[in-house]
Amino acid sequence: MNNATVILILEAMAIYFLVLWSHSLRHRFGLAHFYALIGGLTAIMSWITDAGVRVEVMGITFMVGSTVFYTSLLLSVFVVYVFDGPQATRVAISTIVGVSILVPVIALVLHLQMKITGHSTIGFVPIPSLRINAASVIATLLDLIFLAVSWEFLGKERLHLNLWIRVFVTLLGVMWLDVILFATGAFAPGPEYIRIIKGTFLSRLVISVFACPFLWIYFTRQSKKNGMEIENRPVLAILRQVAEIKKELTLAQQEIESRKKLEREREKLIGELQQALSEIKTLRGFLPICANCKKVRDDAGYWQQIEEYIQERSDARFSHSICPECTKKLYPELNLE
């Protein structure tokens, strides 16, 4: 085993541990630092891939960008999706895709700046290939979506797959899909297309075998440590952002309508209480009343029948009758005894 191989293995182990350790701190610090890490790894992967850094091991070519850094990005999205759900995964995917687009654009701008100003080419900043970078971005986006879909599909109860088999098949499937998508988009139908496909398929199999234990151990330890069960979501859960947003908006709208209704009822009740309090205060005051006809003088100085005065200021209503004493006085001819 030559020095380049040893360095490649140590690099991969260090980056894998860094990614998984950073994710394990999410309960203490959230996921912001994790997103920053995968953004940085994406930038490094893009730069190293454009530079064409590779290692030959037993006749197999390992591209350092895809072997170390792309695999670490797969691991990062893998653990985020399993433990943090589709919404956090979409943020991670957006970070990776966004940085993948930004890095080659910055490189082109730098080279253009040097050319315009008459300086020599920046040797340590590789000139990106538009076709290769476009193929890389599209393949990465589809790979990460496929990762989530295949993970849920392989988790169906009827398949009865052990966790390590589910992890390995998902990881290898994503690796091989990336080979097909990226090589087809970047090199087809060139003369080296088939050779690249064959060689990369073998190298990705080796990488999957190497990376699978890291994921399996992490899944097992995190599930036991935090008491979390790995959730089985719908197969297309990663693509259901629109449905989730619509549901959240509907719930928010219902909450707003409910609060508006309660506010209207509260204002109505306050108004009724204020009106009742005002009427009570009016009826409790001193009422000037005529000693002869019993009319009452209101605040404006008008004299009203006492029945009218009270009816205007309360819910009381009067019905006229004659008491027994007045009956004897007014109608003596009626003997009611």
Residue pairs with C-beta under 8 A, 6 or more apart in sequence:
4 55
4 56
4 57
5 55
5 57
7 55
8 55
8 57
8 62
8 64
8 67
8 68
11 64
11 68
12 67
12 68
12 71
12 72
12 210
12 211
15 41
15 68
15 69
15 72
16 71
16 72
16 75
16 211
16 214
17 214
18 37
18 72
19 37
19 38
19 41
19 72
19 75
19 76
19 79
20 75
20 79
20 214
20 218
22 33
22 34
22 37
23 31
23 34
23 76
23 79
23 80
23 83
24 218
24 222
25 33
25 34
26 34
26 83
26 84
27 226
31 80
31 84
31 88
31 91
34 76
34 80
34 92
35 91
35 92
35 95
37 76
38 73
38 76
38 77
38 92
38 95
38 96
39 95
39 96
39 98
39 99
41 69
41 72
41 73
41 76
42 69
42 73
42 95
42 96
42 99
42 100
42 103
43 99
43 102
43 103
44 69
45 65
45 66
45 69
45 70
45 73
46 65
46 99
46 100
46 103
46 104
46 128
46 133
46 136
47 103
47 107
47 125
47 126
48 64
48 65
48 69
49 63
49 65
49 66
49 132
49 136
50 104
50 107
50 126
50 127
50 128
50 129
50 132
50 133
51 126
52 63
52 126
53 63
53 64
53 65
54 61
54 62
54 63
54 64
55 61
55 62
55 64
55 67
56 62
60 199
60 202
60 203
60 206
61 199
61 203
62 203
62 207
63 203
66 178
67 203
67 207
70 140
70 178
71 175
71 207
71 211
73 96
73 140
74 143
74 144
74 147
74 171
74 174
74 175
74 211
75 211
75 214
75 215
76 92
77 89
77 92
77 93
77 96
77 144
77 147
77 148
78 147
78 151
78 170
78 171
78 215
79 215
79 218
79 219
79 222
80 88
80 89
80 92
81 88
81 89
81 147
81 148
81 151
81 238
82 151
82 219
82 230
82 231
83 222
83 228
85 231
85 233
86 148
86 233
86 237
86 238
86 240
86 241
86 244
87 241
87 244
89 144
89 148
89 238
90 238
90 241
92 144
93 141
93 144
93 145
96 140
96 144
97 137
97 140
97 141
100 133
100 136
100 137
100 140
101 133
101 137
103 128
104 128
104 130
104 133
107 125
107 126
107 127
107 128
108 127
108 128
110 122
110 125
111 121
111 122
111 125
111 127
114 120
114 121
114 122
115 121
121 127
129 186
131 185
131 186
132 186
134 185
135 181
135 182
135 184
135 185
135 186
136 182
136 186
138 181
138 185
139 178
139 181
139 182
139 185
140 178
142 177
142 181
143 174
143 177
143 178
143 181
144 174
145 238
145 239
146 173
146 174
146 177
147 170
147 174
148 237
148 238
149 235
149 236
149 238
149 239
150 169
150 170
150 173
150 174
151 166
151 170
152 232
152 233
152 234
152 235
152 236
152 237
153 235
154 161
154 166
154 169
154 170
155 161
155 166
155 230
155 232
156 232
157 232
161 169
163 216
163 219
163 220
163 230
164 212
164 216
167 212
167 215
167 216
167 219
168 208
168 209
168 212
168 216
171 208
171 211
171 212
171 215
172 204
172 205
172 208
175 204
175 205
175 207
175 208
176 201
176 204
178 204
179 197
179 200
179 201
179 204
180 197
183 193
183 196
183 197
183 200
184 193
187 193
187 196
219 230
222 228
223 229
223 230
234 240
279 313
279 314
282 313
283 310
283 313
283 314
287 296
287 297
287 309
288 296
288 297
289 295
289 296
289 297
289 306
290 296
290 303
294 306
295 303
295 304
295 305
295 306
296 303
296 304
296 305
296 306
296 309
297 303
297 304
298 304
298 309
304 312
307 318
310 316
310 318
311 317
311 318
322 330
324 336
327 334
327 336
328 336
